[in-house]
Amino acid sequence: MFTRDERRALIFLAVVTVAGGVIRATRGTASGPAVAAVAPGLPGEDLVRQAARSRQAEAAQRPLAPGERVDVDRATAAELERLPRVGKRLADRIAANRLANGPFGSLAGLSRVSGVGASLLRDLAPYVTFGGDVPPAAVSALSTFPRQAVPSAAPSAGAAATPTAGAACAAQVPLNRATHDELMCLPGIGAVLAGRIVAEREAHGAFRDIGDLARVPGLGPARIERLKGHVTIP
């Protein structure tokens, strides 16, 4: 049996050993920046969770390896931050948009996120996949297309179609006659919302005015207001 002093000494050695492991886990490496030793929001004595949080933060900041890609339809916001030109705010917007409107499915679908334009899509193309599908490598024509008509890879089974290369976008889209691809030319309307608009129109009849778009899940007042001037309702 250990004496009282011996037990205290053993407990002290155990705490020192665990603390040393946390310090080693949180030091910066040659391939990435240092991570804070104490994770925000965690009690100071919870060393195991601190170490795990530090390892996660370090992994999120790690640059992409050669040939590595991020699946935009499945990645967490922290993983999306590893993409070039994607900071925390944009990564959070991408994740929130995906949660609200469903998977993007392609570069064209990703363009529905505010702040994602043709230039960024061109830079992201070599580093992303969508549900495991790799977009085409040739993206030099992106800058010649409107934001919602970016050419992309063929959609996977069950995914909504996207505008094809060369598809023209009219200044105003006839809401009750427009095809799925034509609806995707509208600001803020990606593949998922375009499909919902078509489905609502076919199920419940033509839209009488732009306010009727509120029938479509995911189309709130702000987004409908943004569409004014871009649609016609004959």
MIMARVO-766557 format. One record per residue (C-alpha): residue in one letter; x, y, z. Coordinates in pm, 1 decimal. Last residue first. Layout:
BEGIN
<"A",<X,Y,Z>>
...
! end
This chain:
BEGIN
<"P",<-4745.2,3734.5,-6837.7>>
<"I",<-4535.9,3726.7,-6515.6>>
<"T",<-4193.5,3875.5,-6586.6>>
<"V",<-3878.6,3823.6,-6384.9>>
<"H",<-3554.1,4013.3,-6316.3>>
<"G",<-3700.1,4346.7,-6210.9>>
<"K",<-3798.0,4208.4,-5873.1>>
<"L",<-3590.3,3900.2,-5792.1>>
<"R",<-3411.7,4060.6,-5497.7>>
<"E",<-3744.7,4124.9,-5329.1>>
<"I",<-3817.1,3751.1,-5350.9>>
<"R",<-3485.6,3676.3,-5178.4>>
<"A",<-3558.1,3918.3,-4896.3>>
<"P",<-3919.0,3802.6,-4853.4>>
<"G",<-3832.4,3432.1,-4823.6>>
<"L",<-3788.3,3168.7,-5091.3>>
<"G",<-3664.6,2850.3,-4921.9>>
<"P",<-3984.6,2652.1,-4969.4>>
<"V",<-4180.2,2791.1,-5268.6>>
<"R",<-4523.8,2932.6,-5184.6>>
<"A",<-4354.3,3267.5,-5115.0>>
<"L",<-4312.6,3281.9,-5491.7>>
<"D",<-4673.0,3401.0,-5499.3>>
<"G",<-4543.8,3748.6,-5414.4>>
<"I",<-4404.9,3775.3,-5767.7>>
<"D",<-4756.1,3779.1,-5910.8>>
<"R",<-5014.1,3530.5,-6035.0>>
<"F",<-4775.6,3233.6,-6021.7>>
<"A",<-4900.2,2952.8,-6244.0>>
<"G",<-5050.3,2631.5,-6110.5>>
<"H",<-5031.9,2426.3,-5793.6>>
<"A",<-4827.5,2114.7,-5874.4>>
<"E",<-4653.7,2227.2,-6193.7>>
<"R",<-4566.4,2570.9,-6056.4>>
<"E",<-4451.3,2425.1,-5724.4>>
<"A",<-4227.8,2168.8,-5898.4>>
<"V",<-4076.5,2433.0,-6129.5>>
<"I",<-4003.6,2664.7,-5836.4>>
<"R",<-3859.0,2378.2,-5630.0>>
<"G",<-3626.1,2275.9,-5911.9>>
<"A",<-3500.6,2633.2,-5949.1>>
<"L",<-3446.0,2641.7,-5572.5>>
<"V",<-3224.3,2331.9,-5581.5>>
<"A",<-3025.8,2426.5,-5892.1>>
<"G",<-2943.2,2775.4,-5774.2>>
<"I",<-3150.8,3091.7,-5750.8>>
<"G",<-2982.4,3384.3,-5572.4>>
<"P",<-2990.0,3608.0,-5877.9>>
<"L",<-3190.9,3454.2,-6163.1>>
<"C",<-3002.0,3259.8,-6431.0>>
<"M",<-3101.7,2938.4,-6252.3>>
<"L",<-3458.3,2999.9,-6365.5>>
<"E",<-3345.4,2958.8,-6726.8>>
<"D",<-3194.0,2618.5,-6649.8>>
<"H",<-3516.0,2490.9,-6486.5>>
<"T",<-3721.3,2612.7,-6779.9>>
<"A",<-3903.8,2942.3,-6780.0>>
<"R",<-4271.5,2956.6,-6872.6>>
<"N",<-4442.8,3085.0,-6558.3>>
<"L",<-4154.6,3304.3,-6438.3>>
<"P",<-4074.4,3461.4,-6773.5>>
<"V",<-3707.5,3555.2,-6712.0>>
<"Q",<-3585.4,3910.4,-6764.4>>
<"A",<-3241.2,4013.4,-6895.4>>
<"A",<-3218.4,3676.1,-7067.0>>
<"C",<-2949.0,3424.1,-6975.1>>
<"A",<-2794.3,3233.9,-7261.5>>
<"A",<-2664.7,2878.5,-7223.5>>
<"G",<-2319.5,2852.2,-7378.7>>
<"A",<-2199.7,2580.4,-7145.8>>
<"T",<-2499.3,2401.1,-6999.9>>
<"P",<-2712.9,2538.2,-6719.7>>
<"T",<-2745.9,2290.8,-6432.2>>
<"A",<-2964.1,1981.5,-6399.8>>
<"A",<-3096.5,1876.6,-6061.6>>
<"A",<-2928.5,1585.2,-5890.3>>
<"G",<-3087.6,1239.3,-5876.5>>
<"A",<-2793.0,1067.5,-6042.3>>
<"S",<-2489.2,1293.5,-6051.0>>
<"P",<-2496.6,1621.2,-6235.7>>
<"A",<-2271.5,1667.1,-6540.7>>
<"A",<-1972.7,1879.1,-6447.5>>
<"S",<-2005.3,2253.6,-6458.0>>
<"P",<-2054.5,2556.1,-6679.9>>
<"V",<-2131.3,2872.4,-6478.2>>
<"A",<-2481.0,3002.0,-6553.2>>
<"Q",<-2577.1,3153.9,-6216.7>>
<"R",<-2290.2,3402.2,-6206.3>>
<"P",<-2330.3,3507.2,-6569.4>>
<"F",<-2082.5,3338.7,-6802.3>>
<"T",<-1770.4,3477.6,-6969.9>>
<"S",<-1558.3,3455.1,-6655.0>>
<"L",<-1608.4,3080.7,-6634.2>>
<"A",<-1456.1,3014.8,-6976.2>>
<"S",<-1115.6,2923.7,-6830.3>>
<"V",<-1271.9,2639.9,-6633.6>>
<"A",<-1111.4,2334.9,-6794.3>>
<"A",<-1055.5,2085.5,-6512.0>>
<"P",<-1411.5,1955.9,-6517.5>>
<"P",<-1577.0,1920.7,-6175.7>>
<"V",<-1490.6,1611.6,-5965.8>>
<"D",<-1785.9,1410.4,-5835.9>>
<"G",<-1754.0,1291.7,-5473.3>>
<"G",<-2072.1,1461.9,-5353.9>>
<"F",<-1934.1,1777.2,-5509.8>>
<"T",<-1555.4,1790.4,-5545.1>>
<"V",<-1317.0,2076.3,-5485.2>>
<"Y",<-950.2,2175.8,-5520.6>>
<"P",<-888.6,2224.6,-5893.1>>
<"A",<-1217.3,2420.7,-5936.6>>
<"L",<-1158.8,2662.7,-5647.4>>
<"D",<-964.2,2928.1,-5839.0>>
<"R",<-1214.9,2936.3,-6126.2>>
<"L",<-1502.3,2945.3,-5878.7>>
<"L",<-1340.6,3244.6,-5707.9>>
<"S",<-1318.5,3438.2,-6034.8>>
<"A",<-1671.1,3341.1,-6141.9>>
<"G",<-1831.3,3471.5,-5824.4>>
<"V",<-1894.2,3344.1,-5472.6>>
<"G",<-1973.4,3636.9,-5241.3>>
<"S",<-2334.0,3536.8,-5179.9>>
<"V",<-2374.4,3163.2,-5231.0>>
<"R",<-2571.2,3069.6,-5545.8>>
<"S",<-2238.7,3018.1,-5726.6>>
<"L",<-2196.8,2686.0,-5544.9>>
<"G",<-2471.2,2538.0,-5763.3>>
<"A",<-2285.5,2631.0,-6079.4>>
<"L",<-1967.1,2475.3,-5942.8>>
<"S",<-2160.6,2152.2,-5902.1>>
<"G",<-2394.2,1947.0,-5682.8>>
<"F",<-2467.3,2230.9,-5440.0>>
<"P",<-2620.7,2014.9,-5166.9>>
<"G",<-2945.6,2132.8,-5000.3>>
<"N",<-3107.5,2473.2,-4970.8>>
<"A",<-3093.5,2569.0,-4601.5>>
<"L",<-2808.4,2343.4,-4485.4>>
<"R",<-2607.5,2410.4,-4800.6>>
<"N",<-2657.6,2785.2,-4759.5>>
<"A",<-2541.2,2766.5,-4396.5>>
<"A",<-2226.3,2569.2,-4489.3>>
<"I",<-2138.4,2812.4,-4768.8>>
<"R",<-2205.0,3113.3,-4546.1>>
<"D",<-1983.9,2967.6,-4268.2>>
<"A",<-1701.0,2906.5,-4516.0>>
<"L",<-1742.2,3263.9,-4642.3>>
<"R",<-1709.1,3404.1,-4291.3>>
<"K",<-1418.5,3175.0,-4194.3>>
<"G",<-1206.0,3248.6,-4499.0>>
<"V",<-1222.7,3094.9,-4844.6>>
<"R",<-959.1,3240.5,-5080.8>>
<"P",<-795.8,2898.7,-5130.2>>
<"L",<-978.9,2610.8,-4961.0>>
<"R",<-875.5,2519.3,-4605.8>>
<"E",<-1169.4,2718.3,-4468.3>>
<"L",<-1404.0,2454.9,-4614.4>>
<"E",<-1272.2,2205.0,-4358.4>>
<"A",<-1371.3,2434.1,-4070.0>>
<"A",<-1716.8,2485.7,-4222.8>>
<"T",<-1762.9,2108.8,-4232.7>>
<"A",<-1725.1,1923.7,-4560.4>>
<"R",<-2007.6,1722.8,-4719.3>>
<"D",<-2134.1,1899.2,-5033.7>>
<"V",<-1811.4,2099.0,-5072.1>>
<"D",<-1604.4,1780.5,-5090.6>>
<"V",<-1250.6,1911.5,-5038.6>>
<"R",<-972.3,1796.7,-5270.2>>
<"E",<-614.3,1677.2,-5217.1>>
<"G",<-396.5,1650.0,-5528.8>>
<"P",<-95.5,1809.5,-5361.0>>
<"A",<-177.3,1849.0,-4988.9>>
<"L",<-421.5,2118.2,-4882.4>>
<"P",<-281.8,2353.3,-4620.2>>
<"R",<-337.7,2259.4,-4252.6>>
<"Q",<-552.6,2513.5,-4068.4>>
<"A",<-839.1,2268.8,-4008.9>>
<"A",<-594.4,2001.6,-3885.9>>
<"E",<-445.5,2242.9,-3629.3>>
<"A",<-790.6,2332.9,-3501.3>>
<"Q",<-885.5,1965.5,-3466.6>>
<"R",<-561.3,1886.9,-3280.3>>
<"S",<-622.9,2178.8,-3044.2>>
<"R",<-977.7,2062.2,-2973.2>>
<"A",<-848.9,1712.0,-2887.5>>
<"A",<-578.5,1852.8,-2655.8>>
<"Q",<-826.1,2075.9,-2477.1>>
<"R",<-1067.8,1785.5,-2440.8>>
<"V",<-797.9,1579.6,-2265.3>>
<"L",<-681.7,1868.0,-2047.1>>
<"D",<-1018.7,1945.9,-1888.0>>
<"E",<-869.3,2132.1,-1591.4>>
<"G",<-882.2,2470.1,-1764.1>>
<"P",<-1254.1,2448.6,-1829.6>>
<"L",<-1336.2,2471.6,-2200.9>>
<"G",<-1491.2,2775.7,-2368.8>>
<"P",<-1183.8,2874.4,-2563.6>>
<"A",<-926.0,2596.0,-2609.4>>
<"V",<-613.5,2652.5,-2400.3>>
<"A",<-280.5,2582.8,-2570.3>>
<"A",<-364.4,2799.2,-2873.8>>
<"V",<-255.2,2648.2,-3204.6>>
<"A",<77.7,2720.9,-3372.5>>
<"P",<86.4,2777.1,-3745.6>>
<"G",<139.7,2501.3,-4002.4>>
<"S",<389.1,2282.9,-4189.0>>
<"A",<688.9,2324.0,-3958.1>>
<"T",<470.9,2251.8,-3659.1>>
<"G",<322.1,2486.6,-3402.6>>
<"R",<297.7,2359.4,-3046.5>>
<"T",<-44.2,2246.3,-2927.8>>
<"A",<8.4,1871.9,-2915.9>>
<"R",<342.4,1908.9,-2733.5>>
<"I",<182.5,2132.3,-2469.4>>
<"V",<-107.9,1891.9,-2427.8>>
<"G",<128.2,1596.1,-2382.8>>
<"G",<324.9,1786.7,-2119.3>>
<"A",<3.6,1856.3,-1928.9>>
<"V",<-76.4,1483.8,-1927.0>>
<"T",<266.4,1396.0,-1783.5>>
<"V",<255.8,1674.8,-1522.6>>
<"V",<-87.7,1559.7,-1403.4>>
<"A",<33.0,1198.4,-1370.4>>
<"L",<346.0,1304.7,-1178.7>>
<"F",<134.9,1505.1,-930.5>>
<"I",<-100.6,1210.7,-873.2>>
<"L",<197.2,981.2,-805.9>>
<"A",<349.4,1227.3,-556.9>>
<"R",<19.3,1265.1,-371.9>>
<"R",<-12.2,885.2,-346.0>>
<"E",<344.0,861.5,-208.1>>
<"D",<269.3,1126.0,55.4>>
<"R",<-40.2,936.6,174.3>>
<"T",<152.7,608.8,193.2>>
<"F",<118.0,353.8,-78.9>>
<"M",<0.0,0.0,0.0>>
! end
